[in-house]
Amino acid sequence: MEFKKCARCGCFFISESDVCCNCESRDKMDISKLNSILDENYNFNSIQDLSILSGVNINNLSRFIKSNKISGLNINL
Ligand SMILES: [Zn+2]
């Protein structure tokens, strides 16, 4: 097993996911928040807009998009 660096808090951990177990629940909260926003409004011009509206920072947002954790999003990064 190799240590990985958490994409959210930067701590080292051992897991199959991108983030440590502390951040996994924060990721889930962010993703459900984003999905509920996207359910209601599909007209975002940029991920900046979505970031401001959701309060999820852009680093995390683009990480979710790249790993296909957000559905219904049509923004080119
Ligand atoms: Zn973490």
N, CA, C, O and the ligand as a Tripos MOL2 file, in Angstrom:
@<TRIPOS>MOLECULE
protein
  309   307    78     0     0
PROTEIN
NO_CHARGES

@<TRIPOS>ATOM
      1 N           0.8350   -1.2020    0.0000 N.3       1 MET1
      2 CA          0.0000    0.0000    0.0000 C.3       1 MET1
      3 C           0.8710    1.2530    0.0000 C.2       1 MET1
      4 O           1.8800    1.3230    0.7020 O.2       1 MET1
      5 N           0.4720    2.2250   -0.7850 N.am      2 GLU2
      6 CA          1.2070    3.4810   -0.8240 C.3       2 GLU2
      7 C           0.4180    4.5990   -0.1590 C.2       2 GLU2
      8 O          -0.8130    4.6090   -0.1640 O.2       2 GLU2
      9 N           1.1590    5.5360    0.4120 N.am      3 PHE3
     10 CA          0.5110    6.7120    0.9510 C.3       3 PHE3
     11 C           0.1010    7.6320   -0.1910 C.2       3 PHE3
     12 O           0.8310    7.8090   -1.1660 O.2       3 PHE3
     13 N          -1.0690    8.2040   -0.0460 N.am      4 LYS4
     14 CA         -1.5300    9.2080   -1.0000 C.3       4 LYS4
     15 C          -1.7100   10.5220   -0.2690 C.2       4 LYS4
     16 O          -1.9200   10.5610    0.9430 O.2       4 LYS4
     17 N          -1.6240   11.6010   -1.0390 N.am      5 LYS5
     18 CA         -1.8510   12.9070   -0.4500 C.3       5 LYS5
     19 C          -3.2920   13.3200   -0.7040 C.2       5 LYS5
     20 O          -3.7620   13.3050   -1.8410 O.2       5 LYS5
     21 N          -3.9800   13.6840    0.3520 N.am      6 CYS6
     22 CA         -5.3880   14.0620    0.2390 C.3       6 CYS6
     23 C          -5.5410   15.2930   -0.6570 C.2       6 CYS6
     24 O          -4.8350   16.2850   -0.4780 O.2       6 CYS6
     25 N          -6.4690   15.2270   -1.6270 N.am      7 ALA7
     26 CA         -6.6820   16.3370   -2.5640 C.3       7 ALA7
     27 C          -7.3470   17.5240   -1.8900 C.2       7 ALA7
     28 O          -7.3560   18.6220   -2.4460 O.2       7 ALA7
     29 N          -7.8970   17.3260   -0.7160 N.am      8 ARG8
     30 CA         -8.6010   18.4220   -0.0250 C.3       8 ARG8
     31 C          -7.7550   19.0690    1.0500 C.2       8 ARG8
     32 O          -7.5700   20.2860    1.0410 O.2       8 ARG8
     33 N          -7.2310   18.2720    1.9870 N.am      9 CYS9
     34 CA         -6.5370   18.8750    3.1320 C.3       9 CYS9
     35 C          -5.0280   18.6720    3.0680 C.2       9 CYS9
     36 O          -4.2940   19.2840    3.8440 O.2       9 CYS9
     37 N          -4.5500   17.8220    2.1570 N.am     10 GLY10
     38 CA         -3.1120   17.6590    1.9900 C.3      10 GLY10
     39 C          -2.4650   16.6770    2.9520 C.2      10 GLY10
     40 O          -1.2450   16.5120    2.9280 O.2      10 GLY10
     41 N          -3.2510   16.0200    3.7980 N.am     11 CYS11
     42 CA         -2.6560   15.0370    4.7070 C.3      11 CYS11
     43 C          -2.4030   13.7340    3.9480 C.2      11 CYS11
     44 O          -2.9540   13.5120    2.8710 O.2      11 CYS11
     45 N          -1.5600   12.8780    4.5280 N.am     12 PHE12
     46 CA         -1.2610   11.6060    3.8770 C.3      12 PHE12
     47 C          -2.1460   10.5140    4.4530 C.2      12 PHE12
     48 O          -2.4400   10.5020    5.6480 O.2      12 PHE12
     49 N          -2.5600    9.6100    3.6040 N.am     13 PHE13
     50 CA         -3.5020    8.5800    4.0390 C.3      13 PHE13
     51 C          -3.3720    7.3730    3.1260 C.2      13 PHE13
     52 O          -2.7060    7.4340    2.0930 O.2      13 PHE13
     53 N          -4.0110    6.2780    3.5120 N.am     14 ILE14
     54 CA         -4.0530    5.0830    2.6810 C.3      14 ILE14
     55 C          -5.4980    4.7720    2.3460 C.2      14 ILE14
     56 O          -6.2990    4.4670    3.2310 O.2      14 ILE14
     57 N          -5.8270    4.8490    1.0760 N.am     15 SER15
     58 CA         -7.2000    4.5710    0.6450 C.3      15 SER15
     59 C          -7.2410    4.4900   -0.8640 C.2      15 SER15
     60 O          -6.2790    4.8500   -1.5420 O.2      15 SER15
     61 N          -8.3530    4.0170   -1.3840 N.am     16 GLU16
     62 CA         -8.5300    3.9520   -2.8270 C.3      16 GLU16
     63 C          -9.0160    5.2810   -3.3930 C.2      16 GLU16
     64 O          -8.9090    5.5130   -4.5970 O.2      16 GLU16
     65 N          -9.5440    6.1500   -2.5480 N.am     17 SER17
     66 CA        -10.1390    7.3700   -3.0680 C.3      17 SER17
     67 C          -9.1030    8.5080   -3.1400 C.2      17 SER17
     68 O          -7.9420    8.3260   -2.7720 O.2      17 SER17
     69 N          -9.5480    9.6890   -3.6230 N.am     18 ASP18
     70 CA         -8.6600   10.8430   -3.7910 C.3      18 ASP18
     71 C          -8.4410   11.6090   -2.5010 C.2      18 ASP18
     72 O          -7.4860   12.3750   -2.3750 O.2      18 ASP18
     73 N          -9.3310   11.3970   -1.5450 N.am     19 VAL19
     74 CA         -9.2830   12.1880   -0.3160 C.3      19 VAL19
     75 C          -9.2390   11.2690    0.9020 C.2      19 VAL19
     76 O          -9.6020   10.0960    0.8210 O.2      19 VAL19
     77 N          -8.7900   11.8150    2.0280 N.am     20 CYS20
     78 CA         -8.7180   11.0400    3.2680 C.3      20 CYS20
     79 C         -10.1270   10.8160    3.8270 C.2      20 CYS20
     80 O         -11.0930   11.4010    3.3380 O.2      20 CYS20
     81 N         -10.2400    9.9730    4.8450 N.am     21 CYS21
     82 CA        -11.5830    9.6440    5.3450 C.3      21 CYS21
     83 C         -12.2670   10.8520    5.9710 C.2      21 CYS21
     84 O         -13.4950   10.9350    5.9450 O.2      21 CYS21
     85 N         -11.5060   11.7920    6.5340 N.am     22 ASN22
     86 CA        -12.1220   13.0120    7.0720 C.3      22 ASN22
     87 C         -12.7750   13.8330    5.9790 C.2      22 ASN22
     88 O         -13.8570   14.3890    6.1680 O.2      22 ASN22
     89 N         -12.1150   13.9080    4.8360 N.am     23 CYS23
     90 CA        -12.6140   14.7580    3.7560 C.3      23 CYS23
     91 C         -13.6580   14.0650    2.9030 C.2      23 CYS23
     92 O         -14.3750   14.7180    2.1460 O.2      23 CYS23
     93 N         -13.7490   12.7570    3.0160 N.am     24 GLU24
     94 CA        -14.7170   12.0350    2.1980 C.3      24 GLU24
     95 C         -16.1430   12.5170    2.4620 C.2      24 GLU24
     96 O         -16.9300   12.6730    1.5290 O.2      24 GLU24
     97 N         -16.4770   12.7520    3.7360 N.am     25 SER25
     98 CA        -17.8270   13.2160    4.0520 C.3      25 SER25
     99 C         -18.0250   14.6500    3.5720 C.2      25 SER25
    100 O         -19.1270   15.0250    3.1710 O.2      25 SER25
    101 N         -16.9450   15.4640    3.6120 N.am     26 ARG26
    102 CA        -17.0670   16.8330    3.0900 C.3      26 ARG26
    103 C         -17.2720   16.8100    1.5760 C.2      26 ARG26
    104 O         -18.0620   17.5870    1.0390 O.2      26 ARG26
    105 N         -16.5640   15.9250    0.8980 N.am     27 ASP27
    106 CA        -16.7680   15.7550   -0.5460 C.3      27 ASP27
    107 C         -18.2250   15.4000   -0.8340 C.2      27 ASP27
    108 O         -18.8480   15.9720   -1.7280 O.2      27 ASP27
    109 N         -18.7540   14.4610   -0.0750 N.am     28 LYS28
    110 CA        -20.1350   14.0180   -0.3080 C.3      28 LYS28
    111 C         -21.1200   15.1600   -0.1200 C.2      28 LYS28
    112 O         -22.0710   15.3040   -0.8880 O.2      28 LYS28
    113 N         -20.8840   15.9840    0.9210 N.am     29 MET29
    114 CA        -21.7680   17.1350    1.1480 C.3      29 MET29
    115 C         -21.6870   18.1230   -0.0080 C.2      29 MET29
    116 O         -22.7100   18.6150   -0.4850 O.2      29 MET29
    117 N         -20.4660   18.4120   -0.4560 N.am     30 ASP30
    118 CA        -20.2880   19.3260   -1.5880 C.3      30 ASP30
    119 C         -20.9740   18.7950   -2.8370 C.2      30 ASP30
    120 O         -21.6440   19.5380   -3.5540 O.2      30 ASP30
    121 N         -20.8000   17.5020   -3.0920 N.am     31 ILE31
    122 CA        -21.3530   16.9140   -4.3120 C.3      31 ILE31
    123 C         -22.8750   16.9370   -4.2800 C.2      31 ILE31
    124 O         -23.5100   17.2150   -5.2980 O.2      31 ILE31
    125 N         -23.4700   16.6470   -3.1210 N.am     32 SER32
    126 CA        -24.9380   16.6730   -3.0800 C.3      32 SER32
    127 C         -25.4540   18.1010   -3.2030 C.2      32 SER32
    128 O         -26.5100   18.3340   -3.7910 O.2      32 SER32
    129 N         -24.7020   19.0680   -2.6420 N.am     33 LYS33
    130 CA        -25.0710   20.4740   -2.7960 C.3      33 LYS33
    131 C         -25.0200   20.8760   -4.2700 C.2      33 LYS33
    132 O         -25.9360   21.5180   -4.7820 O.2      33 LYS33
    133 N         -23.9380   20.4880   -4.9400 N.am     34 LEU34
    134 CA        -23.7680   20.8350   -6.3560 C.3      34 LEU34
    135 C         -24.8590   20.1910   -7.2040 C.2      34 LEU34
    136 O         -25.4290   20.8290   -8.0890 O.2      34 LEU34
    137 N         -25.1430   18.9210   -6.9240 N.am     35 ASN35
    138 CA        -26.1570   18.2380   -7.7250 C.3      35 ASN35
    139 C         -27.5350   18.8490   -7.5330 C.2      35 ASN35
    140 O         -28.3240   18.9090   -8.4760 O.2      35 ASN35
    141 N         -27.8360   19.3070   -6.3120 N.am     36 SER36
    142 CA        -29.1590   19.9150   -6.1220 C.3      36 SER36
    143 C         -29.2360   21.2790   -6.7980 C.2      36 SER36
    144 O         -30.2980   21.6600   -7.2920 O.2      36 SER36
    145 N         -28.1300   22.0200   -6.8290 N.am     37 ILE37
    146 CA        -28.1090   23.2820   -7.5740 C.3      37 ILE37
    147 C         -28.2740   23.0200   -9.0690 C.2      37 ILE37
    148 O         -29.0230   23.7140   -9.7580 O.2      37 ILE37
    149 N         -27.5690   22.0160   -9.5490 N.am     38 LEU38
    150 CA        -27.6130   21.7150  -10.9780 C.3      38 LEU38
    151 C         -28.9600   21.1560  -11.4090 C.2      38 LEU38
    152 O         -29.3480   21.2850  -12.5700 O.2      38 LEU38
    153 N         -29.6760   20.5330  -10.4670 N.am     39 ASP39
    154 CA        -31.0150   20.0470  -10.7790 C.3      39 ASP39
    155 C         -31.9600   21.1860  -11.1200 C.2      39 ASP39
    156 O         -32.8880   21.0300  -11.9140 O.2      39 ASP39
    157 N         -31.7050   22.3400  -10.5030 N.am     40 GLU40
    158 CA        -32.6200   23.4550  -10.6780 C.3      40 GLU40
    159 C         -32.1870   24.4530  -11.7380 C.2      40 GLU40
    160 O         -33.0260   25.1570  -12.2990 O.2      40 GLU40
    161 N         -30.9100   24.5250  -12.0180 N.am     41 ASN41
    162 CA        -30.4090   25.5510  -12.9180 C.3      41 ASN41
    163 C         -29.2810   25.0110  -13.7930 C.2      41 ASN41
    164 O         -28.2070   24.6670  -13.3000 O.2      41 ASN41
    165 N         -29.5330   24.9420  -15.0630 N.am     42 TYR42
    166 CA        -28.5210   24.3800  -15.9650 C.3      42 TYR42
    167 C         -27.6940   25.4470  -16.6660 C.2      42 TYR42
    168 O         -26.7890   25.1280  -17.4370 O.2      42 TYR42
    169 N         -28.0060   26.7310  -16.3960 N.am     43 ASN43
    170 CA        -27.3620   27.7950  -17.1600 C.3      43 ASN43
    171 C         -26.1900   28.4440  -16.4360 C.2      43 ASN43
    172 O         -26.2900   29.5720  -15.9510 O.2      43 ASN43
    173 N         -25.0970   27.7310  -16.3700 N.am     44 PHE44
    174 CA        -23.8870   28.3080  -15.8240 C.3      44 PHE44
    175 C         -22.9230   28.6220  -16.9610 C.2      44 PHE44
    176 O         -22.7250   27.8140  -17.8690 O.2      44 PHE44
    177 N         -22.3320   29.8030  -16.8930 N.am     45 ASN45
    178 CA        -21.3730   30.1700  -17.9270 C.3      45 ASN45
    179 C         -19.9860   29.6440  -17.6170 C.2      45 ASN45
    180 O         -19.1840   29.4310  -18.5250 O.2      45 ASN45
    181 N         -19.7030   29.4350  -16.3650 N.am     46 SER46
    182 CA        -18.3570   29.0200  -15.9910 C.3      46 SER46
    183 C         -18.3920   28.3010  -14.6490 C.2      46 SER46
    184 O         -19.3720   28.3880  -13.9090 O.2      46 SER46
    185 N         -17.3190   27.5970  -14.3480 N.am     47 ILE47
    186 CA        -17.2850   26.9490  -13.0440 C.3      47 ILE47
    187 C         -17.1130   27.9790  -11.9330 C.2      47 ILE47
    188 O         -17.4200   27.6930  -10.7760 O.2      47 ILE47
    189 N         -16.6220   29.1830  -12.2710 N.am     48 GLN48
    190 CA        -16.5610   30.2480  -11.2680 C.3      48 GLN48
    191 C         -17.9610   30.5730  -10.7500 C.2      48 GLN48
    192 O         -18.1800   30.6960   -9.5450 O.2      48 GLN48
    193 N         -18.9140   30.7120  -11.6950 N.am     49 ASP49
    194 CA        -20.2970   30.9800  -11.3060 C.3      49 ASP49
    195 C         -20.8220   29.9010  -10.3660 C.2      49 ASP49
    196 O         -21.4250   30.1900   -9.3330 O.2      49 ASP49
    197 N         -20.5840   28.6770  -10.7440 N.am     50 LEU50
    198 CA        -21.0600   27.5540   -9.9500 C.3      50 LEU50
    199 C         -20.3740   27.5240   -8.5840 C.2      50 LEU50
    200 O         -20.9940   27.1960   -7.5730 O.2      50 LEU50
    201 N         -19.1000   27.8680   -8.5720 N.am     51 SER51
    202 CA        -18.3500   27.9080   -7.3240 C.3      51 SER51
    203 C         -18.9090   28.9560   -6.3740 C.2      51 SER51
    204 O         -19.0810   28.6940   -5.1830 O.2      51 SER51
    205 N         -19.1960   30.1480   -6.9050 N.am     52 ILE52
    206 CA        -19.7400   31.2200   -6.0770 C.3      52 ILE52
    207 C         -21.1110   30.8370   -5.5390 C.2      52 ILE52
    208 O         -21.4100   31.0470   -4.3630 O.2      52 ILE52
    209 N         -21.9350   30.2770   -6.4040 N.am     53 LEU53
    210 CA        -23.2890   29.9060   -6.0110 C.3      53 LEU53
    211 C         -23.3150   28.7810   -4.9780 C.2      53 LEU53
    212 O         -24.1390   28.7900   -4.0630 O.2      53 LEU53
    213 N         -22.4190   27.8240   -5.1270 N.am     54 SER54
    214 CA        -22.4520   26.6520   -4.2460 C.3      54 SER54
    215 C         -21.5750   26.8130   -3.0070 C.2      54 SER54
    216 O         -21.7740   26.1280   -2.0040 O.2      54 SER54
    217 N         -20.5970   27.7320   -3.0840 N.am     55 GLY55
    218 CA        -19.6550   27.8540   -1.9820 C.3      55 GLY55
    219 C         -18.5800   26.7850   -1.9920 C.2      55 GLY55
    220 O         -17.7780   26.7040   -1.0610 O.2      55 GLY55
    221 N         -18.5530   25.9630   -3.0330 N.am     56 VAL56
    222 CA        -17.5310   24.9250   -3.1730 C.3      56 VAL56
    223 C         -16.3440   25.5230   -3.9190 C.2      56 VAL56
    224 O         -16.5370   26.1100   -4.9840 O.2      56 VAL56
    225 N         -15.1450   25.3990   -3.4100 N.am     57 ASN57
    226 CA        -14.0400   26.0670   -4.0860 C.3      57 ASN57
    227 C         -13.6780   25.4020   -5.4160 C.2      57 ASN57
    228 O         -13.9870   24.2350   -5.6550 O.2      57 ASN57
    229 N         -13.0150   26.1820   -6.2680 N.am     58 ILE58
    230 CA        -12.8160   25.7600   -7.6530 C.3      58 ILE58
    231 C         -11.9320   24.5220   -7.7630 C.2      58 ILE58
    232 O         -12.1470   23.6770   -8.6320 O.2      58 ILE58
    233 N         -10.9420   24.4170   -6.8880 N.am     59 ASN59
    234 CA        -10.0980   23.2170   -6.8970 C.3      59 ASN59
    235 C         -10.9300   21.9530   -6.7120 C.2      59 ASN59
    236 O         -10.7870   20.9790   -7.4510 O.2      59 ASN59
    237 N         -11.8050   21.9950   -5.7030 N.am     60 ASN60
    238 CA        -12.6470   20.8290   -5.4470 C.3      60 ASN60
    239 C         -13.6390   20.6190   -6.5740 C.2      60 ASN60
    240 O         -13.9010   19.4900   -6.9890 O.2      60 ASN60
    241 N         -14.1830   21.7130   -7.0580 N.am     61 LEU61
    242 CA        -15.1550   21.6490   -8.1410 C.3      61 LEU61
    243 C         -14.5570   20.9820   -9.3840 C.2      61 LEU61
    244 O         -15.1680   20.0850   -9.9670 O.2      61 LEU61
    245 N         -13.3760   21.4180   -9.7800 N.am     62 SER62
    246 CA        -12.8010   20.8280  -10.9870 C.3      62 SER62
    247 C         -12.3780   19.3780  -10.7390 C.2      62 SER62
    248 O         -12.3700   18.5640  -11.6620 O.2      62 SER62
    249 N         -12.0310   19.0630   -9.5000 N.am     63 ARG63
    250 CA        -11.7160   17.6640   -9.1800 C.3      63 ARG63
    251 C         -12.9620   16.7840   -9.3310 C.2      63 ARG63
    252 O         -12.8820   15.6790   -9.8690 O.2      63 ARG63
    253 N         -14.1170   17.2770   -8.8540 N.am     64 PHE64
    254 CA        -15.3580   16.5130   -8.9870 C.3      64 PHE64
    255 C         -15.7290   16.3310  -10.4570 C.2      64 PHE64
    256 O         -16.1650   15.2600  -10.8780 O.2      64 PHE64
    257 N         -15.5430   17.4090  -11.2290 N.am     65 ILE65
    258 CA        -15.9070   17.3480  -12.6460 C.3      65 ILE65
    259 C         -15.0250   16.3460  -13.3780 C.2      65 ILE65
    260 O         -15.5110   15.5400  -14.1710 O.2      65 ILE65
    261 N         -13.7230   16.4050  -13.1040 N.am     66 LYS66
    262 CA        -12.7940   15.5000  -13.7880 C.3      66 LYS66
    263 C         -13.0570   14.0420  -13.4460 C.2      66 LYS66
    264 O         -12.8690   13.1580  -14.2820 O.2      66 LYS66
    265 N         -13.4920   13.7940  -12.2220 N.am     67 SER67
    266 CA        -13.7530   12.4020  -11.8530 C.3      67 SER67
    267 C         -15.2220   12.0190  -12.0480 C.2      67 SER67
    268 O         -15.6870   10.9970  -11.5430 O.2      67 SER67
    269 N         -15.9540   12.8850  -12.8080 N.am     68 ASN68
    270 CA        -17.3420   12.5970  -13.1870 C.3      68 ASN68
    271 C         -18.2620   12.3540  -11.9990 C.2      68 ASN68
    272 O         -19.1330   11.4850  -12.0410 O.2      68 ASN68
    273 N         -18.0560   13.1370  -10.9310 N.am     69 LYS69
    274 CA        -18.9050   12.9550   -9.7640 C.3      69 LYS69
    275 C         -20.1200   13.8680   -9.8060 C.2      69 LYS69
    276 O         -21.0360   13.7250   -8.9950 O.2      69 LYS69
    277 N         -20.1340   14.7930  -10.7380 N.am     70 ILE70
    278 CA        -21.2850   15.6890  -10.8630 C.3      70 ILE70
    279 C         -21.9830   15.3920  -12.1730 C.2      70 ILE70
    280 O         -21.3590   15.3570  -13.2330 O.2      70 ILE70
    281 N         -23.2880   15.1790  -12.0870 N.am     71 SER71
    282 CA        -24.0250   14.8910  -13.3170 C.3      71 SER71
    283 C         -24.7120   16.1550  -13.8050 C.2      71 SER71
    284 O         -24.9650   17.0720  -13.0250 O.2      71 SER71
    285 N         -25.0110   16.2010  -15.0830 N.am     72 GLY72
    286 CA        -25.7910   17.2920  -15.6370 C.3      72 GLY72
    287 C         -25.0370   18.5880  -15.7740 C.2      72 GLY72
    288 O         -25.6480   19.6560  -15.8190 O.2      72 GLY72
    289 N         -23.7030   18.5200  -15.8440 N.am     73 LEU73
    290 CA        -22.9320   19.7430  -15.9640 C.3      73 LEU73
    291 C         -22.2840   19.8160  -17.3440 C.2      73 LEU73
    292 O         -21.5640   18.9080  -17.7590 O.2      73 LEU73
    293 N         -22.5590   20.9340  -18.0570 N.am     74 ASN74
    294 CA        -22.0010   21.0990  -19.3960 C.3      74 ASN74
    295 C         -21.0810   22.3050  -19.4670 C.2      74 ASN74
    296 O         -21.3920   23.2910  -20.1350 O.2      74 ASN74
    297 N         -19.9730   22.2310  -18.7950 N.am     75 ILE75
    298 CA        -19.0190   23.3290  -18.8160 C.3      75 ILE75
    299 C         -17.6740   22.7930  -19.2850 C.2      75 ILE75
    300 O         -17.1920   21.7680  -18.8020 O.2      75 ILE75
    301 N         -17.0810   23.5050  -20.2320 N.am     76 ASN76
    302 CA        -15.7500   23.1160  -20.6810 C.3      76 ASN76
    303 C         -14.6990   23.7110  -19.7490 C.2      76 ASN76
    304 O         -14.6830   24.9190  -19.5080 O.2      76 ASN76
    305 N         -13.8450   22.8740  -19.2390 N.am     77 LEU77
    306 CA        -12.8150   23.3740  -18.3350 C.3      77 LEU77
    307 C         -11.6560   23.9360  -19.1190 C.2      77 LEU77
    308 O         -10.6830   24.4080  -18.5310 O.2      77 LEU77
    309 ZN         -8.2410   15.1970    3.7720 Zn       78 ZN78
@<TRIPOS>BOND
     1     1     2 1
     2     2     3 1
     3     3     4 2
     4     3     5 am
     5     5     6 1
     6     6     7 1
     7     7     8 2
     8     7     9 am
     9     9    10 1
    10    10    11 1
    11    11    12 2
    12    11    13 am
    13    13    14 1
    14    14    15 1
    15    15    16 2
    16    15    17 am
    17    17    18 1
    18    18    19 1
    19    19    20 2
    20    19    21 am
    21    21    22 1
    22    22    23 1
    23    23    24 2
    24    23    25 am
    25    25    26 1
    26    26    27 1
    27    27    28 2
    28    27    29 am
    29    29    30 1
    30    30    31 1
    31    31    32 2
    32    31    33 am
    33    33    34 1
    34    34    35 1
    35    35    36 2
    36    35    37 am
    37    37    38 1
    38    38    39 1
    39    39    40 2
    40    39    41 am
    41    41    42 1
    42    42    43 1
    43    43    44 2
    44    43    45 am
    45    45    46 1
    46    46    47 1
    47    47    48 2
    48    47    49 am
    49    49    50 1
    50    50    51 1
    51    51    52 2
    52    51    53 am
    53    53    54 1
    54    54    55 1
    55    55    56 2
    56    55    57 am
    57    57    58 1
    58    58    59 1
    59    59    60 2
    60    59    61 am
    61    61    62 1
    62    62    63 1
    63    63    64 2
    64    63    65 am
    65    65    66 1
    66    66    67 1
    67    67    68 2
    68    67    69 am
    69    69    70 1
    70    70    71 1
    71    71    72 2
    72    71    73 am
    73    73    74 1
    74    74    75 1
    75    75    76 2
    76    75    77 am
    77    77    78 1
    78    78    79 1
    79    79    80 2
    80    79    81 am
    81    81    82 1
    82    82    83 1
    83    83    84 2
    84    83    85 am
    85    85    86 1
    86    86    87 1
    87    87    88 2
    88    87    89 am
    89    89    90 1
    90    90    91 1
    91    91    92 2
    92    91    93 am
    93    93    94 1
    94    94    95 1
    95    95    96 2
    96    95    97 am
    97    97    98 1
    98    98    99 1
    99    99   100 2
   100    99   101 am
   101   101   102 1
   102   102   103 1
   103   103   104 2
   104   103   105 am
   105   105   106 1
   106   106   107 1
   107   107   108 2
   108   107   109 am
   109   109   110 1
   110   110   111 1
   111   111   112 2
   112   111   113 am
   113   113   114 1
   114   114   115 1
   115   115   116 2
   116   115   117 am
   117   117   118 1
   118   118   119 1
   119   119   120 2
   120   119   121 am
   121   121   122 1
   122   122   123 1
   123   123   124 2
   124   123   125 am
   125   125   126 1
   126   126   127 1
   127   127   128 2
   128   127   129 am
   129   129   130 1
   130   130   131 1
   131   131   132 2
   132   131   133 am
   133   133   134 1
   134   134   135 1
   135   135   136 2
   136   135   137 am
   137   137   138 1
   138   138   139 1
   139   139   140 2
   140   139   141 am
   141   141   142 1
   142   142   143 1
   143   143   144 2
   144   143   145 am
   145   145   146 1
   146   146   147 1
   147   147   148 2
   148   147   149 am
   149   149   150 1
   150   150   151 1
   151   151   152 2
   152   151   153 am
   153   153   154 1
   154   154   155 1
   155   155   156 2
   156   155   157 am
   157   157   158 1
   158   158   159 1
   159   159   160 2
   160   159   161 am
   161   161   162 1
   162   162   163 1
   163   163   164 2
   164   163   165 am
   165   165   166 1
   166   166   167 1
   167   167   168 2
   168   167   169 am
   169   169   170 1
   170   170   171 1
   171   171   172 2
   172   171   173 am
   173   173   174 1
   174   174   175 1
   175   175   176 2
   176   175   177 am
   177   177   178 1
   178   178   179 1
   179   179   180 2
   180   179   181 am
   181   181   182 1
   182   182   183 1
   183   183   184 2
   184   183   185 am
   185   185   186 1
   186   186   187 1
   187   187   188 2
   188   187   189 am
   189   189   190 1
   190   190   191 1
   191   191   192 2
   192   191   193 am
   193   193   194 1
   194   194   195 1
   195   195   196 2
   196   195   197 am
   197   197   198 1
   198   198   199 1
   199   199   200 2
   200   199   201 am
   201   201   202 1
   202   202   203 1
   203   203   204 2
   204   203   205 am
   205   205   206 1
   206   206   207 1
   207   207   208 2
   208   207   209 am
   209   209   210 1
   210   210   211 1
   211   211   212 2
   212   211   213 am
   213   213   214 1
   214   214   215 1
   215   215   216 2
   216   215   217 am
   217   217   218 1
   218   218   219 1
   219   219   220 2
   220   219   221 am
   221   221   222 1
   222   222   223 1
   223   223   224 2
   224   223   225 am
   225   225   226 1
   226   226   227 1
   227   227   228 2
   228   227   229 am
   229   229   230 1
   230   230   231 1
   231   231   232 2
   232   231   233 am
   233   233   234 1
   234   234   235 1
   235   235   236 2
   236   235   237 am
   237   237   238 1
   238   238   239 1
   239   239   240 2
   240   239   241 am
   241   241   242 1
   242   242   243 1
   243   243   244 2
   244   243   245 am
   245   245   246 1
   246   246   247 1
   247   247   248 2
   248   247   249 am
   249   249   250 1
   250   250   251 1
   251   251   252 2
   252   251   253 am
   253   253   254 1
   254   254   255 1
   255   255   256 2
   256   255   257 am
   257   257   258 1
   258   258   259 1
   259   259   260 2
   260   259   261 am
   261   261   262 1
   262   262   263 1
   263   263   264 2
   264   263   265 am
   265   265   266 1
   266   266   267 1
   267   267   268 2
   268   267   269 am
   269   269   270 1
   270   270   271 1
   271   271   272 2
   272   271   273 am
   273   273   274 1
   274   274   275 1
   275   275   276 2
   276   275   277 am
   277   277   278 1
   278   278   279 1
   279   279   280 2
   280   279   281 am
   281   281   282 1
   282   282   283 1
   283   283   284 2
   284   283   285 am
   285   285   286 1
   286   286   287 1
   287   287   288 2
   288   287   289 am
   289   289   290 1
   290   290   291 1
   291   291   292 2
   292   291   293 am
   293   293   294 1
   294   294   295 1
   295   295   296 2
   296   295   297 am
   297   297   298 1
   298   298   299 1
   299   299   300 2
   300   299   301 am
   301   301   302 1
   302   302   303 1
   303   303   304 2
   304   303   305 am
   305   305   306 1
   306   306   307 1
   307   307   308 2
@<TRIPOS>SUBSTRUCTURE
     1 MET1         2 RESIDUE 1 A MET
     2 GLU2         6 RESIDUE 1 A GLU
     3 PHE3        10 RESIDUE 1 A PHE
     4 LYS4        14 RESIDUE 1 A LYS
     5 LYS5        18 RESIDUE 1 A LYS
     6 CYS6        22 RESIDUE 1 A CYS
     7 ALA7        26 RESIDUE 1 A ALA
     8 ARG8        30 RESIDUE 1 A ARG
     9 CYS9        34 RESIDUE 1 A CYS
    10 GLY10       38 RESIDUE 1 A GLY
    11 CYS11       42 RESIDUE 1 A CYS
    12 PHE12       46 RESIDUE 1 A PHE
    13 PHE13       50 RESIDUE 1 A PHE
    14 ILE14       54 RESIDUE 1 A ILE
    15 SER15       58 RESIDUE 1 A SER
    16 GLU16       62 RESIDUE 1 A GLU
    17 SER17       66 RESIDUE 1 A SER
    18 ASP18       70 RESIDUE 1 A ASP
    19 VAL19       74 RESIDUE 1 A VAL
    20 CYS20       78 RESIDUE 1 A CYS
    21 CYS21       82 RESIDUE 1 A CYS
    22 ASN22       86 RESIDUE 1 A ASN
    23 CYS23       90 RESIDUE 1 A CYS
    24 GLU24       94 RESIDUE 1 A GLU
    25 SER25       98 RESIDUE 1 A SER
    26 ARG26      102 RESIDUE 1 A ARG
    27 ASP27      106 RESIDUE 1 A ASP
    28 LYS28      110 RESIDUE 1 A LYS
    29 MET29      114 RESIDUE 1 A MET
    30 ASP30      118 RESIDUE 1 A ASP
    31 ILE31      122 RESIDUE 1 A ILE
    32 SER32      126 RESIDUE 1 A SER
    33 LYS33      130 RESIDUE 1 A LYS
    34 LEU34      134 RESIDUE 1 A LEU
    35 ASN35      138 RESIDUE 1 A ASN
    36 SER36      142 RESIDUE 1 A SER
    37 ILE37      146 RESIDUE 1 A ILE
    38 LEU38      150 RESIDUE 1 A LEU
    39 ASP39      154 RESIDUE 1 A ASP
    40 GLU40      158 RESIDUE 1 A GLU
    41 ASN41      162 RESIDUE 1 A ASN
    42 TYR42      166 RESIDUE 1 A TYR
    43 ASN43      170 RESIDUE 1 A ASN
    44 PHE44      174 RESIDUE 1 A PHE
    45 ASN45      178 RESIDUE 1 A ASN
    46 SER46      182 RESIDUE 1 A SER
    47 ILE47      186 RESIDUE 1 A ILE
    48 GLN48      190 RESIDUE 1 A GLN
    49 ASP49      194 RESIDUE 1 A ASP
    50 LEU50      198 RESIDUE 1 A LEU
    51 SER51      202 RESIDUE 1 A SER
    52 ILE52      206 RESIDUE 1 A ILE
    53 LEU53      210 RESIDUE 1 A LEU
    54 SER54      214 RESIDUE 1 A SER
    55 GLY55      218 RESIDUE 1 A GLY
    56 VAL56      222 RESIDUE 1 A VAL
    57 ASN57      226 RESIDUE 1 A ASN
    58 ILE58      230 RESIDUE 1 A ILE
    59 ASN59      234 RESIDUE 1 A ASN
    60 ASN60      238 RESIDUE 1 A ASN
    61 LEU61      242 RESIDUE 1 A LEU
    62 SER62      246 RESIDUE 1 A SER
    63 ARG63      250 RESIDUE 1 A ARG
    64 PHE64      254 RESIDUE 1 A PHE
    65 ILE65      258 RESIDUE 1 A ILE
    66 LYS66      262 RESIDUE 1 A LYS
    67 SER67      266 RESIDUE 1 A SER
    68 ASN68      270 RESIDUE 1 A ASN
    69 LYS69      274 RESIDUE 1 A LYS
    70 ILE70      278 RESIDUE 1 A ILE
    71 SER71      282 RESIDUE 1 A SER
    72 GLY72      286 RESIDUE 1 A GLY
    73 LEU73      290 RESIDUE 1 A LEU
    74 ASN74      294 RESIDUE 1 A ASN
    75 ILE75      298 RESIDUE 1 A ILE
    76 ASN76      302 RESIDUE 1 A ASN
    77 LEU77      306 RESIDUE 1 A LEU
    78 ZN78       309 GROUP 0 **** ****
